[in-house]
């Protein structure tokens, strides 16, 4: 049976007054329709607001949740990151719309939103905050890619991972490890700006009756036997019986419901149980992990994709897959250069600048009329746009609006669009250009000998590069990840020529020319699959569809479609 990752949450938040100038809170957003909510995931968030104007705290919470619910679940954009970024901007504008312009300049608004979708966790932060992950017995800060005030991270989560989101004031007072031994009484003294959300990930068998999220406290209280006995003892302590009431000579009978709660003591004890139980769950997961695996040095990157197939038979794809389409059928003189998949369509770029299109399900390529990209030699995708690099130009084709814009950019060894920028390898440097303007405002991202003569590059949070010598390297925040190595590979790389990665994919795809194969690897270099064909030669591209259910390989004039499941 198929397995899926589910999330369980524990909230640590302050008691807020009805009106505050500086405060923080936790938000959790999902649709009433369970099926749709499961399809797009559930939003977990934490925010911090500080302003000279006093705000009604409940009203701000409702405003943020309503905007996130509408913006995220009603969007047709397939990228959770882009949708969340747009929603955050809308939230910020709505929060400050009734504030004086001068006080708004002094205001501070930080928000972090996470969504679990198909076992991938997407995190978007605006402003400041702290994010940590507990994995394999280690507490690590989550790697975030920052552009302006936005920081993003995405990756596949594993069973027993714990992700911690907190406001900056909370992180300054409590370190992640402190949460394991946090005294419940400390929660009584939380400042209004201190909040933390802990998300624990478990694996369960998928069924028709799905539950994506369950409050951890409810989960603990539902446990039978011993927990029930403990709760019955607690009840004796926190319940005070009222004496029978006599009125007008009539004695009122005492019932089981005739009591009052010691609310303060109840809150204190139940909170203690929840925090202690959550800490115990984390400690148990850590100890169990350490007992089952030999001691090893913790890798520096977090939220990495290290998942492997459940059985060995899934590792090697069948040889000689069937041909999806031969482009010679539509053009006998065709000379294909690259392939891309956007939504439900396949795009192939020809050497004369022509662009061919076909449905991913029904083979049948045709030439798009009135579209030519002179000098184009390599294509990359970003959401619904196709980027085609020419010598000193970059053509951007909006496949939805059917519009083309061109940018003047220097000649590059390799390039890749990412967020709102174009990254190019020029000599021994990577430069970043705005994707909406001419390339005059370039910014140096990093320098390295690895960049000189690079064969290809692609970006999924980190930048993956095929060096001139055919080595695969990864750079994060401008620094080379020295521990990135391809593992469990029986036949070494001979001549890798193309590499494809995307933040919406769980894997990276490498065309290994001399071995007539395509390698599928996790973002950490773990071997996932090997796709080979004895007739493949001169592989010009290997890209999956948006769900990574099928891989499309361009070799010569033929397009191959290989099921990945």
Buried (B, 14 or more C-beta within 10 A) or exposed (E): EEEBBBBBBBBBBBEBEEEBBBBBBBBBBBBEEEEEBBEBBBBBBBBBBBBEEEBEBEEBBEBBBEBBBEBBBEBEEBBBBBBBBBBBBBBBEBBBEEBEEEEBEEBEBBBBBBBBBBBBBBBBBBBBBBBBBBBBBBBBEBBBBEEEBBBBBBBBBBBBBBBBBBBBBBBEBBEBEEBBEBEBEEBEEBBBBBBBBBBBBBEEEEEEEEEBBBBBBEBBBEEEEEBEEEBEEBEEEBEEEEEEEEEEEEEEEEEEEEEEEEEEEBBBBBBBBBBBBBBEBBBEBBEEBEEEEEEEEEBBBBBBBBBEEEEEEEBEBEEEBEBBBBBEEBBEEBEBBBBBBBEEBBBBBBEBBBBBBBEBEEBEBEBBEEBBBEEBBBBBBBBBBBBBBBEEBBBBBEBEEEEBEBBEBBEBBBBBBBBBBBBBBBEBBBBBBBBEEEBEEBEEBBEBEBBBBBBBBBBBBBBBBBBBEBEBBBBBBEEBBEEBEBEEBEEEBEEBBBBBBBBBBBBBBBBBBEBBBBBBBBBBBBBBBBBBBEEBEEBBBBBBBBEBEBBBBBBBBBBBBBEBE
